[in-house]
């Protein structure tokens, strides 16, 4: 696992009316601070990648569909530099994924319908100076192929 990444299981609580699932609490051990909450989506087969943040830690929960979230550690001095992690998250695996500063990340919708991620980052988005450093989704700089792996 990439240094600083944490996967926290989420537990949906169902009853005859529907379900409730806590996404992130301020009393959890890895809570840093609150920046904002936003929703991002992808249509089936769409890849949104790659970027990292210098100031912000992300906290992803996929609340609809399924996403393959991929991380790449390019941080200088990191004990896991060069490591790639894949996480399959969503309705069939309800988890919160903590993505530390400096770790490239992206995702691909792997469900038959639109998938939705709620992110609770530590910083509010700055429209004038975005804390986003990008590479194309299909770059040789990151050793990852977004194709489906039929094993």
Helices and strands as residue ranges (DSSP letters): E 6-9, E 13-15, E 18-20, E 38-42, E 47-52, E 58-64, E 66-73, E 84-90, E 95-99, E 103-109, E 115-119, E 133-134
